[in-house]
């Protein structure tokens, strides 16, 4: 477990920052009165996510690999962070949608139906806690693996 201390730390940090981002979204009205902006503005979190991965990789390189890191070591660092984030995702979704923004699903269902993007039954099937928990795990895993592969390229460092 000691070997994965850095990855566990950054997986937890990522999850906490994700929850704080959702508080920010709620405060901005993107879960309510400005819900039409949600689809676009929630994607800004991708920038935050990349920054977290970069800082995590640099931390791993400096403190666990003595300033030297191969692409494979970087990728595996990101892969393990991704596993932590994916495992914690259902808990994060539960916190987000029961404590922070309990009206989110109802608001998204209403908005989707009003915009003609989905029928009420389609929207109800898509916008619910179970669906978001599944999407959270799968999305975290897919995006985490891709992000890890890319960030590893920019954070690898050969010995002198």
Secondary structure by P-SEA (a helix, b strand, c coil): cccaaaaaaaaaaaaaaaaaaaaaaaaaccccccccccccccccaaaaaaaaaaaaaaaaaaccccccccaaaaaaaaaaaaaaaaaaaaaaaaaaacccccaaaaaaaaaaaaaccccaaaaaacccaaaaaaaaaaaaaaaaaaaaaaaaaacccccc
